[in-house]
Amino acid sequence: QVQLVESGGGLVQPGGSLRLSCVVSGLDFSPYAGNWYRQTPGNQRELVASIGGDESHYYEDFVEGRFTISRDNAKKMVYLEMNNLKPEDTATYYCNIHMDSGPVWGQGTQVTVSS
Protein backbone atom coordinates (compact mmCIF):
# COMPACT_ATOMS: atom_id res chain seq x y z
CA GLN A 1 0.00 0.00 0.00
CA VAL A 2 1.35 3.39 -1.02
CA GLN A 3 1.48 5.93 1.80
CA LEU A 4 2.64 9.51 2.08
CA VAL A 5 3.37 11.13 5.43
CA GLU A 6 4.09 14.85 5.76
CA SER A 7 5.84 16.65 8.59
CA GLY A 8 7.42 19.99 9.33
CA GLY A 9 4.46 22.32 9.56
CA GLY A 10 3.96 24.76 12.39
CA LEU A 11 3.48 28.36 13.43
CA VAL A 12 5.92 30.89 12.03
CA GLN A 13 6.07 34.67 11.91
CA PRO A 14 5.82 36.55 8.62
CA GLY A 15 9.18 36.46 6.87
CA GLY A 16 10.09 33.20 8.55
CA SER A 17 10.95 29.82 7.09
CA LEU A 18 9.78 26.23 7.31
CA ARG A 19 10.88 23.01 5.69
CA LEU A 20 8.18 20.46 4.92
CA SER A 21 9.08 16.82 4.45
CA CYS A 22 7.16 13.94 2.89
CA VAL A 23 8.17 10.30 3.14
CA VAL A 24 6.85 7.91 0.51
CA SER A 25 6.43 4.22 1.23
CA GLY A 26 5.07 1.23 -0.63
CA LEU A 27 6.59 1.81 -4.07
CA ASP A 28 9.69 2.76 -6.03
CA PHE A 29 9.27 6.51 -5.89
CA SER A 30 11.96 7.46 -8.41
CA PRO A 31 9.85 7.47 -11.62
CA TYR A 32 7.07 9.59 -10.15
CA ALA A 33 6.68 13.32 -9.85
CA GLY A 34 6.34 14.51 -6.28
CA ASN A 35 3.92 17.36 -5.70
CA TRP A 36 3.02 19.76 -2.91
CA TYR A 37 -0.51 21.15 -2.74
CA ARG A 38 -2.17 23.40 -0.19
CA GLN A 39 -5.71 24.03 0.91
CA THR A 40 -7.52 26.57 3.08
CA PRO A 41 -11.01 26.08 4.52
CA GLY A 42 -13.71 26.54 1.92
CA ASN A 43 -11.28 26.53 -0.99
CA GLN A 44 -10.07 23.96 -3.47
CA ARG A 45 -6.74 22.28 -3.04
CA GLU A 46 -4.16 24.08 -5.21
CA LEU A 47 -0.81 23.02 -6.57
CA VAL A 48 2.22 24.73 -5.02
CA ALA A 49 5.17 22.98 -6.64
CA SER A 50 6.13 19.82 -8.47
CA ILE A 51 9.36 17.93 -9.04
CA GLY A 52 9.61 15.31 -11.77
CA GLY A 53 11.41 12.02 -11.74
CA ASP A 54 14.04 13.81 -13.84
CA GLU A 55 14.16 16.53 -11.13
CA SER A 56 12.55 19.12 -13.37
CA HIS A 57 10.79 21.77 -11.27
CA TYR A 58 7.52 23.61 -11.57
CA TYR A 59 6.22 26.34 -9.29
CA GLU A 60 2.96 28.22 -9.21
CA ASP A 61 3.28 31.96 -9.74
CA PHE A 62 2.41 32.84 -6.15
CA VAL A 63 5.60 31.12 -4.98
CA GLU A 64 7.58 34.05 -6.43
CA GLY A 65 10.95 32.40 -5.87
CA ARG A 66 10.35 31.89 -2.14
CA PHE A 67 9.96 28.09 -2.12
CA THR A 68 12.26 25.29 -3.27
CA ILE A 69 11.10 21.75 -3.94
CA SER A 70 13.59 18.89 -3.84
CA ARG A 71 13.68 15.12 -3.57
CA ASP A 72 15.88 12.30 -2.33
CA ASN A 73 14.98 9.10 -4.14
CA ALA A 74 17.20 6.93 -1.95
CA LYS A 75 15.31 8.10 1.14
CA LYS A 76 11.98 8.31 -0.72
CA MET A 77 11.55 11.88 0.43
CA VAL A 78 10.14 15.06 -1.07
CA TYR A 79 10.87 18.40 0.55
CA LEU A 80 9.47 21.90 0.33
CA GLU A 81 11.71 24.65 1.67
CA MET A 82 9.62 27.75 2.27
CA ASN A 83 11.23 31.13 2.90
CA ASN A 84 9.87 34.64 3.37
CA LEU A 85 6.52 33.21 4.40
CA LYS A 86 3.45 35.44 4.21
CA PRO A 87 0.17 35.24 6.13
CA GLU A 88 -1.53 34.20 2.88
CA ASP A 89 0.64 31.07 2.85
CA THR A 90 -1.33 29.81 5.83
CA ALA A 91 -2.88 26.50 4.78
CA THR A 92 -2.77 22.77 5.17
CA TYR A 93 -0.02 21.45 2.91
CA TYR A 94 -0.36 18.06 1.27
CA CYS A 95 2.15 15.80 -0.41
CA ASN A 96 0.91 14.00 -3.52
CA ILE A 97 1.90 11.62 -6.28
CA HIS A 98 -0.20 10.69 -9.30
CA MET A 99 -0.30 7.00 -10.07
CA ASP A 100 -2.10 5.23 -12.92
CA SER A 101 -4.62 4.08 -10.33
CA GLY A 102 -5.23 7.65 -9.20
CA PRO A 103 -3.76 10.30 -6.89
CA VAL A 104 -2.30 9.42 -3.53
CA TRP A 105 -2.38 12.01 -0.75
CA GLY A 106 -0.81 12.39 2.62
CA GLN A 107 -2.75 13.48 5.68
CA GLY A 108 -1.48 17.06 5.48
CA THR A 109 0.57 19.32 7.71
CA GLN A 110 -0.66 22.69 8.94
CA VAL A 111 1.35 25.83 8.23
CA THR A 112 0.28 28.99 10.02
CA VAL A 113 1.99 32.31 9.30
CA SER A 114 1.07 34.88 11.90
CA SER A 115 2.62 37.44 14.20
C-alpha positions in Angstrom: 0.0 0.0 0.0 1.3 3.4 -1.0 1.5 5.9 1.8 2.6 9.5 2.1 3.4 11.1 5.4 4.1 14.8 5.8 5.8 16.6 8.6 7.4 20.0 9.3 4.5 22.3 9.6 4.0 24.8 12.4 3.5 28.4 13.4 5.9 30.9 12.0 6.1 34.7 11.9 5.8 36.5 8.6 9.2 36.5 6.9 10.1 33.2 8.5 11.0 29.8 7.1 9.8 26.2 7.3 10.9 23.0 5.7 8.2 20.5 4.9 9.1 16.8 4.4 7.2 13.9 2.9 8.2 10.3 3.1 6.8 7.9 0.5 6.4 4.2 1.2 5.1 1.2 -0.6 6.6 1.8 -4.1 9.7 2.8 -6.0 9.3 6.5 -5.9 12.0 7.5 -8.4 9.8 7.5 -11.6 7.1 9.6 -10.2 6.7 13.3 -9.8 6.3 14.5 -6.3 3.9 17.4 -5.7 3.0 19.8 -2.9 -0.5 21.2 -2.7 -2.2 23.4 -0.2 -5.7 24.0 0.9 -7.5 26.6 3.1 -11.0 26.1 4.5 -13.7 26.5 1.9 -11.3 26.5 -1.0 -10.1 24.0 -3.5 -6.7 22.3 -3.0 -4.2 24.1 -5.2 -0.8 23.0 -6.6 2.2 24.7 -5.0 5.2 23.0 -6.6 6.1 19.8 -8.5 9.4 17.9 -9.0 9.6 15.3 -11.8 11.4 12.0 -11.7 14.0 13.8 -13.8 14.2 16.5 -11.1 12.6 19.1 -13.4 10.8 21.8 -11.3 7.5 23.6 -11.6 6.2 26.3 -9.3 3.0 28.2 -9.2 3.3 32.0 -9.7 2.4 32.8 -6.2 5.6 31.1 -5.0 7.6 34.1 -6.4 10.9 32.4 -5.9 10.4 31.9 -2.1 10.0 28.1 -2.1 12.3 25.3 -3.3 11.1 21.7 -3.9 13.6 18.9 -3.8 13.7 15.1 -3.6 15.9 12.3 -2.3 15.0 9.1 -4.1 17.2 6.9 -2.0 15.3 8.1 1.1 12.0 8.3 -0.7 11.6 11.9 0.4 10.1 15.1 -1.1 10.9 18.4 0.6 9.5 21.9 0.3 11.7 24.6 1.7 9.6 27.8 2.3 11.2 31.1 2.9 9.9 34.6 3.4 6.5 33.2 4.4 3.5 35.4 4.2 0.2 35.2 6.1 -1.5 34.2 2.9 0.6 31.1 2.9 -1.3 29.8 5.8 -2.9 26.5 4.8 -2.8 22.8 5.2 0.0 21.4 2.9 -0.4 18.1 1.3 2.2 15.8 -0.4 0.9 14.0 -3.5 1.9 11.6 -6.3 -0.2 10.7 -9.3 -0.3 7.0 -10.1 -2.1 5.2 -12.9 -4.6 4.1 -10.3 -5.2 7.6 -9.2 -3.8 10.3 -6.9 -2.3 9.4 -3.5 -2.4 12.0 -0.8 -0.8 12.4 2.6 -2.8 13.5 5.7 -1.5 17.1 5.5 0.6 19.3 7.7 -0.7 22.7 8.9 1.4 25.8 8.2 0.3 29.0 10.0 2.0 32.3 9.3 1.1 34.9 11.9 2.6 37.4 14.2 
